[in-house]
Amino acid sequence: MMAKCTAAPPGEAQLFRTLSGLQQLAETRRFKAWFLDQFGVLHDGKQPYPGAISTLEKLATNGAKMVIISNSSRRASTTMNKMKSLGFDPSLFEGAITSGELTHQYLQRRDDPWFAALGRSCIHITWSDRGAISLEGLSLKVVENVEEAEFILVHGTEAMGLPSGNIRPVSLEDLEKILQQCASKRIPMIVANPDFATVEARALIIMPGTLAAKYEKLGGEVKLMGKPDKIIYKSAMAMVGVDTSDSIAVDDSLHHDIKGANEAGIASAFITGGIHATELGLSSFGQVADLSSVKALAAKYDAHPTYVLPAFAW
C-alpha cells in the first residue's frame, strides 16, 4: 500500500510517500536502475533481513537492474563474495560499486588532478578485528612517522598499517592524537568509507567517517570517496547506462545515503529499520516508524527521501 503525504506549506521540509513494501512501486517499472545499500538494507553483516532475498528476486522479475552501492572500505569483488556467502545470488546484480573500490581505482590510475598530486608515502588506518585491507597494486609506502607521510589513507578505525605489511591495533584515542599531528602538518586525508557508523548484528560500529569529521574539525583536508558524494551514484549510473530520472537509491542512512541521492538528483527510498532505528524508537524488525519522527529526523539531517518504508520487503 502506498499513501501520499499532504503538501507542505512553502518553506517546510520536502515530504515523502510511505510504503509498506516495494511491490506497487516496482510493478510500475518507473525506475530502471535500483541502487541498493547492503548493511542496514539487505543484511545486518551477519545474515539477510527477513524477505530480502525474495524481494530481490521479485524486483529482477519486474525488470529492475540492481547495483549494490556501498560505503564499504573493501573492493567490489569482496562485497560480492560477502553477499554470496550470506545466501544472495550475485547474478541478480549488475555489479557492485564500493567506496573502497573507487578509492583503489583513483589511487591506482591517478588520472584525477587531486590524486595525481599525492605522494606515495601514507599513514594507513585500517581494520584489525574486521580484517585488514590490502594495498597491493597501489605502489604505496606505508609509514608510521607523521614526518614522513604525504597523505593519510583511512580504511578502518581499529589499527595502523605497518611498513612490514602487518598491522598494530590502536585505540580511537591514540588515532585522534595521530590526526592532531597530521593536521598540524596539513597532510590530506582520503576516506575509503565515509560512514560514521554501521549496523552489525544490531550493534553500531564506529566507521572511518567519524575520523574524517574529527579531522575536518582540526582543520584537515578530507577527500570522501563514497556517499554522500555523488561520485558513487555517477559510477552506478554509468555501470547500467541510465540517467538520474531512471534511478532510485534504497538506503538506511539519512546523513550519507539519502543526502547523497538528493545531491545526485535521484529518487530515494529510506529504510527506517536500519541505522536510525533507535533514533526513531524502533525495537523490532518491520516496525512502522512514527511519521512525525521521520519528518523531524529528515529535517535534522537536511536529507529528504522520496519514499519511506520499514524494511526492504515486497
N, C-alpha and C positions, 0 to 999 in steps of 0.2 A: 504494500500500500504506500502511496506517495501523497503527501499533503504539502500544499504551498503556504508559506507564511504570508501574512498580510504585508502590504507595502509599508515601508518605514518613512516617517517624515524626513524632509531634507536635513542632511547633516548627521543623521543617525547611522549606525553601522549597517553595512550591507546584510541582507537576510539570506536565508538558505531554505532549501526544501528538505523535509525529513523523510527518510525511507526506513522501512522495516527490514528490507533486503534489496538485493540488486536486480531481481528478476525483471521488474517492469522497465527499469532504465535500460537494461541490457537488450531486452526484446524490441526496443525502439530502434536499435542499431544506430543511434545518433553518433556514437563515438566509435571510430575505427580502431584507435590505439588506446590501450589501458596500461598506464604506468603504475606498477604495484610496489609498495614498500613491502619489506619482508617482516622484520621484527615489529610486533605490535599489530600487524595486519594479518599476515598469513600464518605466523607461528610465534612462539614465545622464546625461541632459542633452544628449546628442548623438544617440543612437539608441536604439530599443527593445531591450530584452533579448530574447534568442532565445526564441521561443514566447509572448511576452507578448500579442501581438495575437490570436493564435488562441485563447489561454486566455480572453481577454475575450469573444470570440465564443461560446465554449462555455459560459461562465458565463451569458451572456444567454439562450442556448438553454435553459438549465436554470432560467430564471425569475428570475435574480438582478437586483435593482435596484441599480445601481452608481453610487456618488458618489465623485468624487475629493476627498479632504480632504488639504490640503497646507499645510505651514508655508512657504508662498511669500509673499514680500512683495508680489507682484503681484495685480492684480484677477482675479476668476474668469474673465472673458472672455479675458484674456491667456493664462491657463493653458489654456483650451480651444483657443485658436488655436495654442498651442505643441504641444499634443497632436496636433492635426490636421496640423501641419507635419512631425511625426515619423512620420506614417503611421497614427495611431489614428483610428478612426471616432467622432466626437463623439456620434453618435446612440445609441451603446451605453451612454452615461451619462445618468443623470437630471440631472446637472449637476456643478458643482464648487464647493467652499467652501474658500477660502484664508484664511490668517491676514491677508493683505493686504486681502482683500475685507471681512472683519469689521472691521478697523481703519478702513477708509474709511467703512463704514456707521455705525459708532459715532461717529466724528468728525463725520460729516455730520448725523446725527439728533440727537445729544446728548440723548437721552431717558433715558440712564443717569445717575444722580446723579454718579458719578465723572467722567464725561466732561462733564457739564453744568457742573461746577465749574472746568474748564480754561479758560485764557485762549485767545487766538488767536495769540500770538507764540511761535514754536517754533524751536529749533535742529533742523535736518533732516540726519540722517546717512543717506546713500543709496549708490547704486552708481555706478561710472563705467564700467569695462570691461564689466560685465554689463548696463548700460543704466539710466539714472536713472529714477526713478518720479515720475509726475506727481501733484501735489496739487490738480489742477483740481477745482473744485466744493466745496472744503472751507473756503473763506474764511479761510485761514491767512496769517499774516505770517511769512515766514522771516527770521530774524535770525542774525547771526554773533556778536554780543556776548552773552556769558552774562548780563550785567546786564539785558539787555532780554528775555530768554527766560522764558516761563512754563511751558514743558514741552519735553521732548526727544522727537522722533519718529524712531525708528530703523527704516529700511527696508533698509539695507545696511551695509557696513563699509569702503567704499572712498573715499568722498567726502563733502564738506559741501555742502549746498544753499546757494545764494546768493540774496539778495533779488531779484536780476535774473532769477532763474529758471534761471540756469546752475549749474554745479557746479564745485567745486575739489577735485581728488584730494588725499587726505591719507593719511598712514601710520597704522597701528594705534597706534604710539607717540604720535603727535600727538592722536589721538582720545582716548586714555587721559588725556592732560593736560587736555583739554576736559572730560571726565567728572569729573575731580577738582574742577575749578572748579564744575561744576554741582552736584555732591554737597554742596559746602560751602554752596551757596545753597538746598539742599533742593528742587531742581527735579525734579518727577516725570518718569519715562520711560515712553513707550509703545513696545512692541516688536512690530513687524509680522511678525517671523519669529523665533520663539524657538529655532530650531535652533542648536546650537553649530557644526556643520559640515555640509556636504553632499557627496555624491559627484558629480563631474562628469568623465566620461571616465576613471574610475578614480582621479582625483585628489581630495583633500579640500580644500574651500574653506571658509575661516572665515566664519561666519554671525553675524547680529545677536545671537543668544542668548549668544554669548561676551562681547559688550559688556554685555549685561544682567547676566550673572553677576559681571563686574568691578564694575559699578555697585552691585549689591547689597552686595558686599564693602566698598564705600566708604560704605555706609550709605544709599544712594539708594533711593527708592521706584520699583518696577518693575511695570508692568502688561503681562502677557503676553497676546497676542491669539490664540494658537494652542496646539497640543499642547505640553505635557501638560495644559493647562487643558481642562476638559470642555466649555467653551463651543462649541468647533468640532464636537464629537460631537453635542451637543444640536441644533445648527443642521442637521447632516446628517440626524439622525433626523426632525426637523420637515419637512425637504425631501421625504422619501419617505413620511412618515406611519407610522413604525414606533416600537416601543419598544425597550428595551435587550435583551430576550430574542430579538428578531428580527434582531439586528445583529451583524456581525463586522467588525473592522478588520484590514486586511492591511498590515503596515508593516515597516520595516527598522531602526528606531531603538528600542532598549530604553528609554533615559532620557527620550525625548519621546513617541514613538508608543505603545509598548506600555504604558508607565506611564500615559499619558493614557487609554487604553482601560480599564485597571484602574480608574482614578478614575471613569470614566463608567459602569462596571458592565457593559461589553460584552465579548464574546469577542474574541480576537485571534489572528492568525497572524503569527509572526515569521519574516521572510525573512533568513536568516543571511548571504547573499551581498552584502548592501548595505553600509551604513556601518561595520558591525562586522566585516567580512570579515578585515581584518588582525589585529584582536584575537583572532579565532577561528582564526588560522593558515590562512586560505583563500587560495589563489593563483589559482584558475581558476573560471569560471562553472559553477554547478551542483555544485560540490564539496560533499560532505556534511561538516558540522561534527561534531567530536567531542562527544558528548552531555555528558560531564563538563565540557567547556569552556563549553558553552551554559549549563549549570546554574550554573556559577561566575559567569559574566557576568550572568546574570539576578539572582543573589543580590547581586552588586556594585551593581547599579542599582536593586535592590528593585522589579523590573518582571517580571511573570510572565505569559508568553504561554499561551494555551490550546493552540495548535498551533505546531509548528516545522517549517520546510521550507527546502531550499536556495535555491529561486528561485520566482518567480511562473510556474508551469508547470502544465500539465494532468496 
